[in-house]
Amino acid sequence: QNGMRRCIHAGSWANVYRYDDPTDACGGNTGAVVVKAISEQYPDDSSIERLRKEREISTRLSTLCRAVRAPLANACRKEMITDNQGGVLNNQSFICFEWLPGITLREWIQSQ
């Protein structure tokens, strides 16, 4: 059973949530996962393509750079990702990553 969902970033086309996953049922190893979900319930083709490309690029970069994590391969099913009221991600397209504590890429770039 996964725990609570917290929105950690609300963007113009997608939202990013952190989910507690104490049993690592979604395939991670840190007790939590990050889910990037298209914010619209009925997204247009360009939003879906953008998310698909992000998944593809993350997968490719993860083989070249240890700082980039590949998406969890089909481990996060919609019925596994619930909010604190037990609701699922209503028809939203999403990708799932392992949660890694630390600073964000934006914070790292700004510090350099």
Backbone as JSON Lines, residues from 0, in Angstrom:
{"i":0,"aa":"Q","n":[0.85,-1.18,0.0],"ca":[0.0,0.0,0.0],"c":[0.89,1.23,0.0]}
{"i":1,"aa":"N","n":[0.7,2.09,-0.97],"ca":[1.47,3.31,-1.03],"c":[0.87,4.36,-0.12]}
{"i":2,"aa":"G","n":[1.7,5.3,0.28],"ca":[1.27,6.35,1.19],"c":[0.79,7.58,0.48]}
{"i":3,"aa":"M","n":[0.99,8.69,1.12],"ca":[0.42,9.94,0.7],"c":[1.12,10.56,-0.5]}
{"i":4,"aa":"R","n":[0.35,11.3,-1.28],"ca":[0.86,12.02,-2.44],"c":[1.03,13.49,-2.05]}
{"i":5,"aa":"R","n":[2.16,14.07,-2.45],"ca":[2.4,15.49,-2.23],"c":[2.86,16.11,-3.54]}
{"i":6,"aa":"C","n":[2.23,17.21,-3.92],"ca":[2.66,17.92,-5.13],"c":[3.93,18.69,-4.79]}
{"i":7,"aa":"I","n":[5.0,18.42,-5.54],"ca":[6.26,19.12,-5.29],"c":[6.55,20.15,-6.37]}
{"i":8,"aa":"H","n":[5.78,20.12,-7.48],"ca":[5.91,21.13,-8.52],"c":[4.64,21.14,-9.37]}
{"i":9,"aa":"A","n":[4.05,22.31,-9.52],"ca":[2.89,22.47,-10.41],"c":[3.35,23.31,-11.59]}
{"i":10,"aa":"G","n":[3.39,22.69,-12.76],"ca":[3.86,23.37,-13.96],"c":[2.73,23.73,-14.9]}
{"i":11,"aa":"S","n":[3.09,24.32,-16.01],"ca":[2.07,24.76,-16.97],"c":[1.42,23.6,-17.71]}
{"i":12,"aa":"W","n":[2.13,22.5,-17.88],"ca":[1.54,21.36,-18.61],"c":[1.6,20.06,-17.82]}
{"i":13,"aa":"A","n":[2.39,20.02,-16.77],"ca":[2.5,18.79,-15.97],"c":[2.74,19.14,-14.51]}
{"i":14,"aa":"N","n":[2.32,18.24,-13.65],"ca":[2.56,18.35,-12.22],"c":[3.47,17.21,-11.78]}
{"i":15,"aa":"V","n":[4.27,17.46,-10.76],"ca":[5.19,16.45,-10.24],"c":[4.79,16.16,-8.79]}
{"i":16,"aa":"Y","n":[4.6,14.88,-8.51],"ca":[4.17,14.44,-7.19],"c":[5.21,13.51,-6.59]}
{"i":17,"aa":"R","n":[5.33,13.56,-5.28],"ca":[6.15,12.59,-4.55],"c":[5.18,11.68,-3.8]}
{"i":18,"aa":"Y","n":[5.36,10.39,-3.98],"ca":[4.54,9.39,-3.31],"c":[5.39,8.58,-2.36]}
{"i":19,"aa":"D","n":[4.91,8.41,-1.15],"ca":[5.55,7.47,-0.24],"c":[5.29,6.07,-0.76]}
{"i":20,"aa":"D","n":[6.33,5.26,-0.81],"ca":[6.23,3.88,-1.28],"c":[7.09,3.02,-0.36]}
{"i":21,"aa":"P","n":[6.64,2.86,0.9],"ca":[7.5,2.22,1.91],"c":[7.91,0.79,1.58]}
{"i":22,"aa":"T","n":[7.14,0.09,0.76],"ca":[7.5,-1.29,0.41],"c":[8.23,-1.37,-0.93]}
{"i":23,"aa":"D","n":[8.49,-0.22,-1.55],"ca":[9.14,-0.15,-2.88],"c":[8.4,-0.98,-3.92]}
{"i":24,"aa":"A","n":[7.07,-0.97,-3.84],"ca":[6.24,-1.73,-4.77],"c":[6.33,-1.21,-6.2]}
{"i":25,"aa":"C","n":[6.7,0.06,-6.37],"ca":[6.8,0.64,-7.71],"c":[8.15,0.4,-8.37]}
{"i":26,"aa":"G","n":[9.05,-0.25,-7.67],"ca":[10.32,-0.62,-8.28],"c":[11.51,0.21,-7.85]}
{"i":27,"aa":"G","n":[11.31,1.21,-7.02],"ca":[12.43,2.01,-6.54],"c":[13.11,1.34,-5.35]}
{"i":28,"aa":"N","n":[14.07,2.05,-4.77],"ca":[14.79,1.53,-3.61],"c":[14.86,2.53,-2.47]}
{"i":29,"aa":"T","n":[14.14,3.65,-2.58],"ca":[14.29,4.71,-1.59],"c":[13.04,4.94,-0.75]}
{"i":30,"aa":"G","n":[12.01,4.12,-0.92],"ca":[10.8,4.29,-0.14],"c":[9.88,5.37,-0.66]}
{"i":31,"aa":"A","n":[10.2,5.89,-1.83],"ca":[9.35,6.92,-2.44],"c":[9.59,6.95,-3.94]}
{"i":32,"aa":"V","n":[8.61,7.44,-4.67],"ca":[8.73,7.62,-6.11],"c":[8.25,9.03,-6.47]}
{"i":33,"aa":"V","n":[8.66,9.47,-7.65],"ca":[8.22,10.74,-8.2],"c":[7.41,10.42,-9.44]}
{"i":34,"aa":"V","n":[6.25,11.04,-9.54],"ca":[5.39,10.84,-10.69],"c":[5.18,12.18,-11.38]}
{"i":35,"aa":"K","n":[5.51,12.25,-12.66],"ca":[5.24,13.44,-13.46],"c":[4.02,13.13,-14.3]}
{"i":36,"aa":"A","n":[2.95,13.86,-14.05],"ca":[1.67,13.6,-14.72],"c":[1.23,14.83,-15.5]}
{"i":37,"aa":"I","n":[0.75,14.61,-16.7],"ca":[0.18,15.69,-17.49],"c":[-1.0,16.25,-16.7]}
{"i":38,"aa":"S","n":[-1.05,17.57,-16.57],"ca":[-2.04,18.18,-15.68],"c":[-3.46,18.17,-16.23]}
{"i":39,"aa":"E","n":[-3.62,18.01,-17.52],"ca":[-4.95,17.98,-18.11],"c":[-5.48,16.56,-18.13]}
{"i":40,"aa":"Q","n":[-6.77,16.41,-17.85],"ca":[-7.35,15.07,-17.88],"c":[-7.4,14.53,-19.31]}
{"i":41,"aa":"Y","n":[-7.61,15.42,-20.28],"ca":[-7.66,15.02,-21.69],"c":[-6.6,15.81,-22.46]}
{"i":42,"aa":"P","n":[-5.34,15.41,-22.36],"ca":[-4.25,16.18,-22.97],"c":[-4.26,16.08,-24.49]}
{"i":43,"aa":"D","n":[-3.68,17.1,-25.12],"ca":[-3.55,17.05,-26.58],"c":[-2.35,16.19,-26.95]}
{"i":44,"aa":"D","n":[-2.24,15.9,-28.23],"ca":[-1.18,15.01,-28.71],"c":[0.22,15.56,-28.41]}
{"i":45,"aa":"S","n":[0.38,16.89,-28.43],"ca":[1.71,17.45,-28.2],"c":[2.16,17.24,-26.75]}
{"i":46,"aa":"S","n":[1.25,17.29,-25.79],"ca":[1.61,17.04,-24.39],"c":[2.01,15.58,-24.18]}
{"i":47,"aa":"I","n":[1.26,14.69,-24.8],"ca":[1.58,13.26,-24.69],"c":[2.94,12.97,-25.35]}
{"i":48,"aa":"E","n":[3.19,13.58,-26.49],"ca":[4.46,13.38,-27.18],"c":[5.62,13.95,-26.36]}
{"i":49,"aa":"R","n":[5.41,15.08,-25.72],"ca":[6.44,15.7,-24.89],"c":[6.81,14.77,-23.72]}
{"i":50,"aa":"L","n":[5.81,14.19,-23.1],"ca":[6.06,13.25,-21.99],"c":[6.77,11.99,-22.51]}
{"i":51,"aa":"R","n":[6.36,11.5,-23.67],"ca":[7.0,10.32,-24.26],"c":[8.48,10.6,-24.56]}
{"i":52,"aa":"K","n":[8.76,11.79,-25.11],"ca":[10.15,12.15,-25.41],"c":[10.97,12.29,-24.13]}
{"i":53,"aa":"E","n":[10.37,12.85,-23.08],"ca":[11.09,12.98,-21.82],"c":[11.46,11.6,-21.28]}
{"i":54,"aa":"R","n":[10.54,10.66,-21.38],"ca":[10.83,9.29,-20.94],"c":[11.97,8.69,-21.76]}
{"i":55,"aa":"E","n":[11.92,8.88,-23.07],"ca":[12.94,8.34,-23.97],"c":[14.3,8.96,-23.69]}
{"i":56,"aa":"I","n":[14.35,10.28,-23.52],"ca":[15.62,10.97,-23.27],"c":[16.19,10.55,-21.91]}
{"i":57,"aa":"S","n":[15.34,10.47,-20.89],"ca":[15.81,10.06,-19.56],"c":[16.39,8.65,-19.61]}
{"i":58,"aa":"T","n":[15.73,7.77,-20.34],"ca":[16.22,6.4,-20.47],"c":[17.58,6.38,-21.15]}
{"i":59,"aa":"R","n":[17.72,7.14,-22.23],"ca":[18.99,7.17,-22.97],"c":[20.1,7.8,-22.13]}
{"i":60,"aa":"L","n":[19.82,8.95,-21.48],"ca":[20.84,9.62,-20.68],"c":[21.27,8.8,-19.47]}
{"i":61,"aa":"S","n":[20.37,8.0,-18.94],"ca":[20.72,7.2,-17.75],"c":[21.81,6.19,-18.04]}
{"i":62,"aa":"T","n":[21.98,5.82,-19.31],"ca":[23.06,4.89,-19.66],"c":[24.39,5.61,-19.8]}
{"i":63,"aa":"L","n":[24.35,6.93,-19.92],"ca":[25.56,7.73,-20.13],"c":[26.01,8.48,-18.88]}
{"i":64,"aa":"C","n":[25.06,8.74,-17.97],"ca":[25.35,9.58,-16.81],"c":[24.7,8.99,-15.57]}
{"i":65,"aa":"R","n":[25.49,8.74,-14.54],"ca":[24.97,8.13,-13.31],"c":[24.06,9.07,-12.54]}
{"i":66,"aa":"A","n":[24.09,10.37,-12.85],"ca":[23.24,11.33,-12.15],"c":[21.81,11.33,-12.67]}
{"i":67,"aa":"V","n":[21.58,10.72,-13.82],"ca":[20.25,10.68,-14.42],"c":[19.65,9.3,-14.17]}
{"i":68,"aa":"R","n":[18.44,9.27,-13.68],"ca":[17.74,8.01,-13.44],"c":[16.78,7.72,-14.59]}
{"i":69,"aa":"A","n":[16.74,6.47,-14.98],"ca":[15.78,6.05,-15.98],"c":[14.4,5.95,-15.32]}
{"i":70,"aa":"P","n":[13.35,6.18,-16.09],"ca":[12.01,5.97,-15.54],"c":[11.85,4.52,-15.09]}
{"i":71,"aa":"L","n":[11.04,4.32,-14.08],"ca":[10.74,2.97,-13.62],"c":[9.88,2.3,-14.69]}
{"i":72,"aa":"A","n":[10.37,1.25,-15.26],"ca":[9.75,0.61,-16.42],"c":[8.42,-0.06,-16.06]}
{"i":73,"aa":"N","n":[7.35,0.62,-16.35],"ca":[6.0,0.09,-16.16],"c":[5.73,-0.42,-14.75]}
{"i":74,"aa":"A","n":[6.56,-0.03,-13.79],"ca":[6.36,-0.5,-12.42],"c":[5.23,0.25,-11.73]}
{"i":75,"aa":"C","n":[5.07,1.51,-12.1],"ca":[4.03,2.32,-11.46],"c":[2.76,2.24,-12.3]}
{"i":76,"aa":"R","n":[1.85,1.45,-11.86],"ca":[0.56,1.37,-12.53],"c":[-0.38,2.37,-11.86]}
{"i":77,"aa":"K","n":[-1.34,2.85,-12.62],"ca":[-2.24,3.88,-12.1],"c":[-2.93,3.46,-10.82]}
{"i":78,"aa":"E","n":[-3.28,2.19,-10.7],"ca":[-3.98,1.76,-9.49],"c":[-3.05,1.73,-8.27]}
{"i":79,"aa":"M","n":[-1.72,1.78,-8.49],"ca":[-0.77,1.8,-7.39],"c":[-0.53,3.22,-6.89]}
{"i":80,"aa":"I","n":[-0.8,4.2,-7.73],"ca":[-0.5,5.59,-7.39],"c":[-1.8,6.26,-6.95]}
{"i":81,"aa":"T","n":[-1.97,6.35,-5.65],"ca":[-3.19,6.93,-5.1],"c":[-2.88,8.17,-4.3]}
{"i":82,"aa":"D","n":[-3.88,9.03,-4.17],"ca":[-3.69,10.2,-3.31],"c":[-4.12,9.85,-1.89]}
{"i":83,"aa":"N","n":[-4.07,10.82,-1.0],"ca":[-4.38,10.51,0.39],"c":[-5.86,10.26,0.64]}
{"i":84,"aa":"Q","n":[-6.71,10.47,-0.36],"ca":[-8.11,10.1,-0.25],"c":[-8.39,8.77,-0.95]}
{"i":85,"aa":"G","n":[-7.37,8.13,-1.48],"ca":[-7.54,6.85,-2.15],"c":[-7.87,6.98,-3.63]}
{"i":86,"aa":"G","n":[-7.88,8.2,-4.17],"ca":[-8.17,8.4,-5.59],"c":[-6.96,8.15,-6.45]}
{"i":87,"aa":"V","n":[-7.17,7.66,-7.65],"ca":[-6.06,7.39,-8.57],"c":[-5.87,8.58,-9.5]}
{"i":88,"aa":"L","n":[-4.89,8.49,-10.37],"ca":[-4.57,9.57,-11.31],"c":[-5.54,9.57,-12.5]}
{"i":89,"aa":"N","n":[-6.77,9.8,-12.28],"ca":[-7.83,9.89,-13.29],"c":[-7.36,10.01,-14.73]}
{"i":90,"aa":"N","n":[-7.18,8.99,-15.45],"ca":[-6.88,9.02,-16.89],"c":[-5.69,9.87,-17.27]}
{"i":91,"aa":"Q","n":[-4.85,10.25,-16.34],"ca":[-3.71,11.09,-16.68],"c":[-2.55,10.24,-17.18]}
{"i":92,"aa":"S","n":[-1.85,10.78,-18.19],"ca":[-0.62,10.14,-18.65],"c":[0.5,10.56,-17.72]}
{"i":93,"aa":"F","n":[1.39,9.62,-17.37],"ca":[2.46,9.95,-16.42],"c":[3.67,9.08,-16.64]}
{"i":94,"aa":"I","n":[4.79,9.53,-16.08],"ca":[5.99,8.71,-15.99],"c":[6.42,8.69,-14.52]}
{"i":95,"aa":"C","n":[7.08,7.63,-14.14],"ca":[7.42,7.4,-12.75],"c":[8.93,7.22,-12.61]}
{"i":96,"aa":"F","n":[9.5,7.92,-11.64],"ca":[10.94,7.84,-11.36],"c":[11.14,7.5,-9.89]}
{"i":97,"aa":"E","n":[12.3,6.97,-9.59],"ca":[12.67,6.76,-8.19],"c":[12.95,8.11,-7.55]}
{"i":98,"aa":"W","n":[12.48,8.31,-6.32],"ca":[12.75,9.54,-5.58],"c":[14.19,9.52,-5.1]}
{"i":99,"aa":"L","n":[14.9,10.6,-5.36],"ca":[16.26,10.75,-4.87],"c":[16.34,12.03,-4.07]}
{"i":100,"aa":"P","n":[16.68,11.93,-2.8],"ca":[16.79,13.14,-1.99],"c":[17.97,13.99,-2.46]}
{"i":101,"aa":"G","n":[17.9,15.26,-2.2],"ca":[19.0,16.16,-2.57],"c":[18.46,17.4,-3.26]}
{"i":102,"aa":"I","n":[19.35,18.1,-3.94],"ca":[18.93,19.33,-4.6],"c":[18.39,19.02,-6.0]}
{"i":103,"aa":"T","n":[17.63,19.95,-6.53],"ca":[17.08,19.79,-7.88],"c":[18.14,20.16,-8.91]}
{"i":104,"aa":"L","n":[17.91,19.77,-10.14],"ca":[18.82,20.15,-11.23],"c":[18.9,21.66,-11.33]}
{"i":105,"aa":"R","n":[17.78,22.35,-11.22],"ca":[17.77,23.81,-11.28],"c":[18.65,24.41,-10.17]}
{"i":106,"aa":"E","n":[18.54,23.88,-8.96],"ca":[19.36,24.38,-7.85],"c":[20.85,24.14,-8.12]}
{"i":107,"aa":"W","n":[21.17,22.97,-8.67],"ca":[22.56,22.66,-8.97],"c":[23.12,23.6,-10.03]}
{"i":108,"aa":"I","n":[22.36,23.85,-11.09],"ca":[22.8,24.75,-12.17],"c":[23.03,26.15,-11.62]}
{"i":109,"aa":"Q","n":[22.12,26.63,-10.78],"ca":[22.26,27.97,-10.22],"c":[23.47,28.09,-9.3]}
{"i":110,"aa":"S","n":[23.88,26.98,-8.7],"ca":[25.02,27.02,-7.78],"c":[26.36,26.99,-8.52]}
{"i":111,"aa":"Q","n":[26.36,26.66,-9.79],"ca":[27.61,26.53,-10.55],"c":[28.08,27.85,-11.11]}
